[in-house]
Amino acid sequence: MKGIVFTEFLDLVEDKFGLEMVDKIINESNLESEGIYTSVGTYKFSEMLQLLQHLSANTNITIDDLLLVYAEHFFNVLKDSYPGLLASYKDPIEMLASIENHIHVEVRKIYPDAELPTFEILEKEEHSLIMIYKSSRAMHHFGLGLMNKTFEHFNSTATIVIEKIKEDGTEVKFIINKN
Ligand code: HEM
């Protein structure tokens, strides 16, 4: 997992819960990196999972809810860092349908070692989209937060339902309806 995901995560934790919480979750985790991240480095996903698990235990917020809020913050980071990628879209459904064969393709050119999910489009209409998310990281709520922000970016909203295909969340169906 790319370092930017860690550095932005810890910045947000500091913002919302204070520096003591950052220290606490780093100390409670068993991290090869010792909790020292640079935005261009690459670190094990298991480190992110431990940080999330300890933050969840200390705040009583579920990991899914933490990932949802974190993704909403991360969208702004992506928007500021890669303005050109978003500029080519005029519509949220078009943009979300292009993650797999455009957006993440470009991401992989920037970060060849990025660990990205796959999105398979099952059905696409003008105002709706059904996609299958697959990833060993089960970060579907991170995807949900990015999708919510994508609609907001285009001054729009959507109703998005997640149906689990695999119980562990490594495969889910996103049913997206523009409001
Ligand atoms: C992960 C870039 C848009 C879904 C990531 C990562 C980067 C990235 C850098 C981390 C990879 C790693 O740590 O190895 C971008 C950029 C975008 C964009 C630059 C737009 C400008 C989106 C959108 C979605 C999405 C709109 C909507 C669903 C995800 C998910 C992950 C991810 C779910 C987590 C990894 C996983 O589930 O396996 N993306 N992304 N991305 N991205 Fe994107």
Boltz pocket constraint, residues with backbone or C-beta under 6 A from the ligand:
constraints:
  - pocket:
      binder: B
      contacts: [[A, 1], [A, 2], [A, 3], [A, 5], [A, 78], [A, 79], [A, 82], [A, 85], [A, 86], [A, 95], [A, 96], [A, 99], [A, 103], [A, 104], [A, 107], [A, 111], [A, 113], [A, 114], [A, 115], [A, 116], [A, 117], [A, 134], [A, 135], [A, 136], [A, 137], [A, 138], [A, 139], [A, 140], [A, 142], [A, 143], [A, 144], [A, 146], [A, 147], [A, 150]]
      max_distance: 6.0
